[in-house]
């Protein structure tokens, strides 16, 4: 069992299959040694995790939503790499869009839900640059959307 597969197993995580795009895009694009994942929205029980931070979702719940996004993104990244996450050299960057009220200022803490899980799974390779933005809305009313760039080999 690979290190990544072992960490996922220890965390009780089973990676989902790639979600069918909801519009005119593809789930990922590979260019050279980089894989760009399209934005993934937070889902709960297979449906968009709807809500707005600062209105009807608190920061801790937002972190759980961001963690759920990270699990979906790892599933897509695995598909992009023919099931071999050991080919990840580095998670380069995350960009997080947090559906939040104008006065909500903890977008960075929400995004930690994804960043911390990626660090747990990939170790040093999971340390990444990051941006976290508050936005007025995310597609389908989801509370969080995150995209990812990874450097890969082979």
KEZA-379076 format. One record per residue (C-alpha): residue number from 1; x, y, z; residue in three letters. Coordinates in steps of 0.05 Angstrom, whole numbers. Layout:
// KEZA-379076
<lumnu NUM; <X; Y; Z>; ALA>
...
***
This chain:
// KEZA-379076
<lumnu 1; <0; 0; 0>; UNK>
<lumnu 2; <27; 69; -19>; UNK>
<lumnu 3; <40; 122; 34>; UNK>
<lumnu 4; <-18; 164; 8>; UNK>
<lumnu 5; <-66; 105; 6>; UNK>
<lumnu 6; <-45; 87; 77>; UNK>
<lumnu 7; <-57; 157; 103>; UNK>
<lumnu 8; <-125; 160; 69>; UNK>
<lumnu 9; <-143; 92; 100>; UNK>
<lumnu 10; <-120; 114; 169>; UNK>
<lumnu 11; <-164; 176; 162>; UNK>
<lumnu 12; <-224; 133; 140>; UNK>
<lumnu 13; <-227; 168; 73>; UNK>
<lumnu 14; <-251; 134; 10>; UNK>
<lumnu 15; <-240; 178; -51>; UNK>
<lumnu 16; <-302; 190; -93>; UNK>
<lumnu 17; <-304; 184; -169>; UNK>
<lumnu 18; <-297; 247; -211>; UNK>
<lumnu 19; <-361; 288; -210>; UNK>
<lumnu 20; <-395; 302; -275>; UNK>
<lumnu 21; <-384; 376; -293>; UNK>
<lumnu 22; <-446; 420; -283>; UNK>
<lumnu 23; <-429; 466; -341>; UNK>
<lumnu 24; <-383; 474; -402>; UNK>
<lumnu 25; <-316; 453; -372>; UNK>
<lumnu 26; <-274; 392; -356>; UNK>
<lumnu 27; <-256; 368; -285>; UNK>
<lumnu 28; <-181; 376; -296>; UNK>
<lumnu 29; <-129; 396; -348>; UNK>
<lumnu 30; <-58; 373; -350>; UNK>
<lumnu 31; <-5; 419; -379>; UNK>
<lumnu 32; <66; 394; -375>; UNK>
<lumnu 33; <79; 374; -303>; UNK>
<lumnu 34; <20; 412; -275>; UNK>
<lumnu 35; <-51; 389; -264>; UNK>
<lumnu 36; <-104; 442; -256>; UNK>
<lumnu 37; <-168; 421; -222>; UNK>
<lumnu 38; <-231; 459; -237>; UNK>
<lumnu 39; <-268; 489; -178>; UNK>
<lumnu 40; <-302; 437; -134>; UNK>
<lumnu 41; <-362; 459; -92>; UNK>
<lumnu 42; <-376; 433; -23>; UNK>
<lumnu 43; <-425; 375; -21>; UNK>
<lumnu 44; <-461; 341; 36>; UNK>
<lumnu 45; <-494; 274; 24>; UNK>
<lumnu 46; <-483; 282; -51>; UNK>
<lumnu 47; <-518; 350; -57>; UNK>
<lumnu 48; <-490; 421; -56>; UNK>
<lumnu 49; <-474; 442; 15>; UNK>
<lumnu 50; <-516; 505; 12>; UNK>
<lumnu 51; <-507; 565; 58>; UNK>
<lumnu 52; <-470; 629; 73>; UNK>
<lumnu 53; <-416; 639; 124>; UNK>
<lumnu 54; <-434; 693; 173>; UNK>
<lumnu 55; <-508; 682; 161>; UNK>
<lumnu 56; <-529; 609; 171>; UNK>
<lumnu 57; <-462; 572; 173>; UNK>
<lumnu 58; <-408; 581; 226>; UNK>
<lumnu 59; <-333; 576; 215>; UNK>
<lumnu 60; <-326; 506; 243>; UNK>
<lumnu 61; <-381; 480; 196>; UNK>
<lumnu 62; <-347; 517; 139>; UNK>
<lumnu 63; <-282; 481; 155>; UNK>
<lumnu 64; <-319; 415; 150>; UNK>
<lumnu 65; <-347; 436; 82>; UNK>
<lumnu 66; <-277; 456; 58>; UNK>
<lumnu 67; <-251; 388; 82>; UNK>
<lumnu 68; <-305; 354; 42>; UNK>
<lumnu 69; <-283; 394; -19>; UNK>
<lumnu 70; <-211; 370; -8>; UNK>
<lumnu 71; <-234; 298; -9>; UNK>
<lumnu 72; <-271; 308; -75>; UNK>
<lumnu 73; <-210; 344; -104>; UNK>
<lumnu 74; <-165; 286; -84>; UNK>
<lumnu 75; <-213; 239; -120>; UNK>
<lumnu 76; <-207; 281; -183>; UNK>
<lumnu 77; <-132; 287; -177>; UNK>
<lumnu 78; <-128; 211; -169>; UNK>
<lumnu 79; <-168; 203; -233>; UNK>
<lumnu 80; <-122; 252; -269>; UNK>
<lumnu 81; <-63; 208; -248>; UNK>
<lumnu 82; <-93; 141; -265>; UNK>
<lumnu 83; <-105; 126; -192>; UNK>
<lumnu 84; <-33; 139; -169>; UNK>
<lumnu 85; <-30; 198; -121>; UNK>
<lumnu 86; <43; 179; -107>; UNK>
<lumnu 87; <58; 216; -172>; UNK>
<lumnu 88; <42; 282; -137>; UNK>
<lumnu 89; <108; 320; -129>; UNK>
<lumnu 90; <75; 379; -95>; UNK>
<lumnu 91; <8; 411; -84>; UNK>
<lumnu 92; <25; 480; -111>; UNK>
<lumnu 93; <-35; 523; -97>; UNK>
<lumnu 94; <-107; 525; -72>; UNK>
<lumnu 95; <-156; 581; -86>; UNK>
<lumnu 96; <-217; 582; -42>; UNK>
<lumnu 97; <-281; 620; -53>; UNK>
<lumnu 98; <-323; 625; 10>; UNK>
<lumnu 99; <-396; 646; 3>; UNK>
<lumnu 100; <-400; 697; 59>; UNK>
<lumnu 101; <-434; 759; 84>; UNK>
<lumnu 102; <-398; 826; 74>; UNK>
<lumnu 103; <-377; 829; 147>; UNK>
<lumnu 104; <-351; 757; 152>; UNK>
<lumnu 105; <-274; 756; 157>; UNK>
<lumnu 106; <-255; 684; 172>; UNK>
<lumnu 107; <-249; 657; 100>; UNK>
<lumnu 108; <-177; 637; 115>; UNK>
<lumnu 109; <-200; 595; 174>; UNK>
<lumnu 110; <-254; 560; 133>; UNK>
<lumnu 111; <-202; 543; 80>; UNK>
<lumnu 112; <-158; 511; 133>; UNK>
<lumnu 113; <-207; 453; 131>; UNK>
<lumnu 114; <-180; 436; 62>; UNK>
<lumnu 115; <-108; 457; 73>; UNK>
<lumnu 116; <-99; 417; 137>; UNK>
<lumnu 117; <-127; 353; 106>; UNK>
<lumnu 118; <-83; 360; 45>; UNK>
<lumnu 119; <-23; 368; 92>; UNK>
<lumnu 120; <-43; 306; 131>; UNK>
<lumnu 121; <-49; 264; 68>; UNK>
<lumnu 122; <10; 290; 28>; UNK>
<lumnu 123; <58; 310; 83>; UNK>
<lumnu 124; <113; 358; 60>; UNK>
<lumnu 125; <87; 351; -12>; UNK>
<lumnu 126; <21; 380; 12>; UNK>
<lumnu 127; <49; 447; 35>; UNK>
<lumnu 128; <20; 497; -14>; UNK>
<lumnu 129; <9; 570; -31>; UNK>
<lumnu 130; <-62; 593; -21>; UNK>
<lumnu 131; <-114; 647; -30>; UNK>
<lumnu 132; <-181; 652; 6>; UNK>
<lumnu 133; <-234; 701; -17>; UNK>
<lumnu 134; <-302; 720; 9>; UNK>
<lumnu 135; <-353; 723; -47>; UNK>
<lumnu 136; <-426; 742; -53>; UNK>
<lumnu 137; <-446; 675; -82>; UNK>
<lumnu 138; <-418; 608; -105>; UNK>
<lumnu 139; <-451; 564; -159>; UNK>
<lumnu 140; <-514; 527; -136>; UNK>
<lumnu 141; <-512; 566; -70>; UNK>
<lumnu 142; <-455; 523; -43>; UNK>
<lumnu 143; <-418; 551; 17>; UNK>
<lumnu 144; <-347; 538; -9>; UNK>
<lumnu 145; <-314; 526; -76>; UNK>
<lumnu 146; <-240; 508; -83>; UNK>
<lumnu 147; <-193; 497; -141>; UNK>
<lumnu 148; <-124; 465; -139>; UNK>
<lumnu 149; <-59; 462; -178>; UNK>
<lumnu 150; <-12; 404; -169>; UNK>
<lumnu 151; <57; 389; -196>; UNK>
<lumnu 152; <62; 316; -218>; UNK>
<lumnu 153; <112; 268; -248>; UNK>
<lumnu 154; <103; 219; -305>; UNK>
***
